[in-house]
Amino acid sequence: MKIAVNNIKELSEGEPLKVGSYLRVFDSADCSIIAIIENFSIELKSVSGGADGTSQYERIYILEALPLGFLDADGNFERGGGSIAIPPKSVEVATRSEVQRVYDTVPKEKRFLFAQLAHERHVDVPVDGDKFFNRHLAIVGSTGSGKSHAMARIIQTATSMRDNRHGDYRLNNTHIVIFDIHSEYQTAFPEASFLNVEQLTLPYWMLNSEELQDLLIESREEQSHNQIAVLKRAVTDSRRAHYEGDEKIKERIHYDSPVFFDIDDVLAAARSKNEEMVEGARAGQVKQGPLHGKLDNFITRLENRFHDRRLDFLMGERAKRTTLEDTLRQFTGYTAGATSNVTVIDLSGVPFEVLSITVSLISRLLFDYAYYYKKTHPEMRTDTPILVVYEEAHKYVPKGGPARYNAARTAIERIAKEGRKYGVTAAIVSQRPSEISETIFSQCSNFIAMRLTNPEDQNYVKRLIPDSLGPLTQSLPMLSSGEALLIGDAAVMPSLVRLEEALPVPSSSDVRYLQEWVRPWYDVLFEPIISDWER
């Protein structure tokens, strides 16, 4: 709707009126439409000439406002519906309480609050907590826009919730796993279960066939098909050899069974095939076997992986000794004597060549845990829903990309498509939304879009909201740090908000170059740096 205003000061009653301000358009004191100013223009209207015969002009302000909904006689707000007589009698700036009623339509028991309106800081903007966490979340924004702070604040709000009906208790039932690729979140969650490459235990024998082949096979090699055949046979035989349970179950063990196998057995089988001699055409004659000398590269790669100390968390002795239960406990916060709502998995020390496999295996284990939990509990209940946060997701689930990303892409896409049924929700955090798998983003129903400077990323966000609300996205490249466009099923309506500050904050703040450079020369101790590097 367009509203012509002769005296802008009289309308605003001295308060600054700006794009994003709310108006109340009514035909009586009880029924009105709440609208938000999206744009304005100034026109000059000719009025009667002055005494000297010169033309006189009056300045008219044309406000373009988008109707949001109807405020009834009882002060209840309803999206869309309702009507007022045409033409309406009057327009005035909506009061704080009237604007707050727009966002108070979220039921009290489902209210989850972490932001206020960017232009009306006194107005809380809650979301429906069930819809927010149950339908996948994406936080997007250029570097420095405040993504990590936003994610940290949301998690801090979730872990601080309490229900007085249960009395006083230390931990609520929140379960959150964070893939932290830049070591940012430990400072924000000092009581979290923190797993870096030295504490993390992720046994190689839980890898499925695709993950094992990504780790141990070079698909572009001429002999890759033979390597896969040898690997499959050796892994299956080793799993069966080390299984000590029922014989009938032992017979059903296959390549992908989550049963221990020894990597030494695989290496021995590969060496045997590579050196194998078979009977020749004549009696007593021997000749080289069909794979003799053709598995050299495969054996070298196996040995390198096994002896690479950077991969101790995956291939070392502690990975051999751990159990499936211990592995699940470290990710779900149920570590003996150290339960925690938040598990921070620090991926900064994980070698890039196994980053995708690491994310894939953990994601798959969490999904399978949730699946079997629901399957084995009465009434198919989900008592421990999990939020999995994928920080800098574009680095391991890119759209398209090389085959080495297939494992992670498959695991996360499975959570995106099926996780909601079993209580596993993904939170995708990225500075390049246009580069992430479309299958994953298409399943996200809630978005927090922070400052975006790349035109492709801006256009991606613009496609998410109705054309009538398009002007909201024009501010994306100009948002301040901490401001965001809140969109999705959980939101009352798309809104420009300022997120509350995380406390404590993640260690993702910008480096203070001038403050550091202006001080006296700082002597660096290189010994601890080199020692940690070499280790």
Number of C-alpha atoms within 10 A of each C-alpha: 9 13 15 15 16 13 12 15 12 11 15 15 12 9 10 9 16 15 15 19 17 26 25 21 24 23 17 13 10 11 19 26 27 25 23 21 20 18 15 15 10 12 12 11 10 11 10 11 11 9 7 6 8 9 11 12 13 12 14 17 18 16 20 18 21 19 18 18 18 25 25 15 12 8 15 13 25 17 16 11 11 14 15 15 11 8 8 13 12 12 17 14 20 19 11 12 12 20 24 18 17 23 17 20 17 19 12 10 9 14 16 21 17 21 25 20 22 21 15 17 12 13 21 19 28 22 26 20 18 13 17 21 21 22 22 27 25 23 24 27 27 20 18 17 21 24 28 27 27 27 24 22 23 19 22 18 16 20 18 11 13 15 9 8 6 7 7 9 9 7 13 14 15 19 22 24 25 21 23 22 20 14 18 21 27 21 15 20 21 11 14 20 22 20 19 17 19 12 12 20 24 27 23 23 21 23 25 17 17 15 23 20 19 19 19 19 21 18 15 8 11 10 17 18 14 15 23 19 10 18 23 18 14 21 26 19 18 20 23 22 14 13 15 10 9 8 10 8 11 15 9 9 16 16 19 17 18 14 20 23 23 16 19 13 16 22 18 13 19 22 17 14 17 20 16 15 15 12 12 12 9 7 7 7 9 12 12 14 16 14 19 17 14 18 21 16 16 25 20 13 16 20 15 12 18 18 13 12 13 18 20 20 21 24 21 20 12 15 20 19 10 14 16 14 9 13 19 17 13 23 26 22 21 17 15 9 6 11 17 24 22 24 27 24 25 23 21 16 15 17 13 13 12 17 19 23 25 21 22 24 21 22 25 20 18 19 23 16 17 21 19 12 17 19 14 10 11 9 8 13 13 18 13 16 19 26 22 22 22 24 23 22 22 19 17 25 27 20 17 13 13 8 10 21 24 20 26 24 24 17 20 27 20 16 25 23 16 16 24 17 14 24 22 29 27 27 24 25 23 23 26 22 29 21 18 23 20 15 15 22 19 12 18 22 19 24 26 25 27 32 26 26 16 16 10 14 20 22 13 13 20 18 11 15 15 9 10 8 14 13 12 18 19 11 16 24 16 13 21 16 18 21 26 31 24 25 21 21 16 24 20 19 17 18 20 27 24 26 25 17 16 19 14 16 19 20 15 17 12 8 8 8 8 8 8 11 10 8 8 7 8 8 6 8 8 8 9 10 10 10 9 8 8 8 7
